[in-house]
Amino acid sequence: MAGPPSPPVTQQIGRAAGRGPRREPGELREAARCLVVDAEGRSVPFEALYGEQRAIVVFVRHFLCYTCKEYVEDLARVPKAFLQEANVRLIVIGQASYHHIKPFCRLTGYTHEMYVDPQREIYKTLGMKRGEANNVSVRSPHVKSNTLLGSMKSMWRAMTGPAFDFQGDPGQQGGALILGPGNKVHFLHLDKNRLDHVPINTVLQLAGVKTVNFTNEPQIIDI
C-alpha cells in the first residue's frame, strides 16, 4: 500500500542523508551533451531524459550484476500511475550494448524507461567510482541473495548467454539522481560498492512520488 507523497526537494544534496560532496551543475551540463542509447539503438542526448520533466535516474553497474538485477526487480514494482500522478519519469541506465536492454527488462519485469551509456561517458563525468570500497558496511534493502549465491547466478547467466559477456565493466559502480526539469540536480548518490543502493522509497519520497510496500507483507488497517 502506498504512503502519502512527500513534497519534492528543492535543493541539491550530496547523499541520502544530506552529507558528502555537493555536485555542482557544471558536471551535469557536461554530461547533458553525452548520448544514451535506447533498446532500438536510437541515440538521444542525456538531457532529453530530464529537460522537460523531473526524472529519477538510476545508474546500474552491469546487467549481469545480481545486486543490480534484484534492485531493478524492485524498481519494476513502482506503479506507472504513481509516476504519472507526480509527473516524474523513472529511468535506468546501464553501460553495456543496447542489445542487452530488452533481455534485462524481460528478466527483471521492468517496464519503465531504460537506456545504456556504452562508453561510460556519463558515469565518468558525474564521478561514479570504479572498484569496491570494501571498508564500507552497507546492505541494500533490495538485495535478497547472499554474495556467493548471487555471484554464482551472475556467472551462470554469463555462461549461458549468447556470448560470454559481463554486459558492461564489472568494476563500475552506479548511483542515483533526481534531475530536472532543466539543469537542476535535486539529489545525487554515488554508490561506494555493489550494495550501497539508496532505498527506492527514499528516492521516491524525495521526488514527490508515492512510496511502495516492498515487504510483501499484508497491510494492517486500523478501523
Secondary structure as UniProt FT lines:
FT   TURN            16..17
FT   HELIX           25..32
FT   STRAND          35..37
FT   TURN            39..40
FT   STRAND          43..45
FT   HELIX           46..49
FT   STRAND          54..59
FT   TURN            63..64
FT   HELIX           66..75
FT   TURN            76..77
FT   HELIX           80..86
FT   STRAND          88..94
FT   HELIX           98..100
FT   HELIX           101..108
FT   STRAND          113..116
FT   TURN            118..119
FT   HELIX           121..125
FT   TURN            126..127
FT   TURN            134..135
FT   TURN            141..142
FT   HELIX           147..160
FT   TURN            170..171
FT   STRAND          175..179
FT   STRAND          185..190
FT   TURN            194..195
FT   HELIX           200..206
FT   TURN            207..208
//
